[in-house]
């Protein structure tokens, strides 16, 4: 928990997954925050998005469907997606196993 009462578990888990997908060397000079974008800040390529989706499914199972999550976005939305948006989606899925609300 942070000082404001926010649970950072999911955020920290996603950061660990990103480290595995992108590589620790690349992330040495990057501070990942809620506003960190996958495209501009992390320069993720499509294959890395696929790898992240696989990591999310391995960790959370069918409750978190990354492909379905991004399928409803246009390309600009995907390019602008940040950590806060992904973490919020995951937390909603975990809180409501029948799907995010």
FENNORTA-V530031 format. One record per residue. RES is the residue in one small letter. PHI is phi in degrees with one decimal (none if undefined). Layout:
# FENNORTA-V530031
res = <RES,RES>
phi = <PHI,PHI>
This chain:
# FENNORTA-V530031
res = <x,x,x,x,x,x,x,x,x,x,x,x,x,x,x,x,x,x,x,x,x,x,x,x,x,x,x,x,x,x,x,x,x,x,x,x,x,x,x,x,x,x,x,x,x,x,x,x,x,x,x,x,x,x,x,x,x,x,x,x,x,x,x,x,x,x,x,x,x,x,x,x,x,x,x,x,x,x,x,x,x,x,x,x,x,x,x,x,x,x,x,x,x,x,x,x,x,x,x,x,x>
phi = <none,-89.6,-61.7,-88.6,90.4,-78.6,-79.6,-100.4,-56.1,-63.6,-56.3,-63.2,-65.3,-66.0,-60.2,-61.6,-63.7,-62.1,-61.4,-68.3,-76.2,-88.4,111.5,-61.7,-60.2,-65.7,-84.5,-57.7,-98.0,-118.7,-94.8,-87.5,-125.9,-61.4,-90.8,-63.7,-93.9,-73.0,-87.2,-67.3,-84.4,-102.2,51.7,-71.2,-101.8,-57.9,-64.5,-73.6,-63.3,-62.7,-63.6,-64.1,-58.5,-65.1,-63.1,-62.1,-68.3,-61.2,-76.6,-109.0,73.2,-67.4,-62.3,-114.3,-108.7,-62.1,-61.9,-64.4,-60.2,-80.9,-62.2,-85.1,-102.9,-85.4,-58.9,-62.6,-65.4,-63.2,-63.8,-92.7,-59.5,-122.7,-58.6,-56.4,-66.5,-66.4,-63.0,-61.2,-59.7,-61.3,-61.9,-63.8,-62.8,-71.0,-77.1,-128.9,-54.3,-79.8,134.3,-68.5,-113.2>
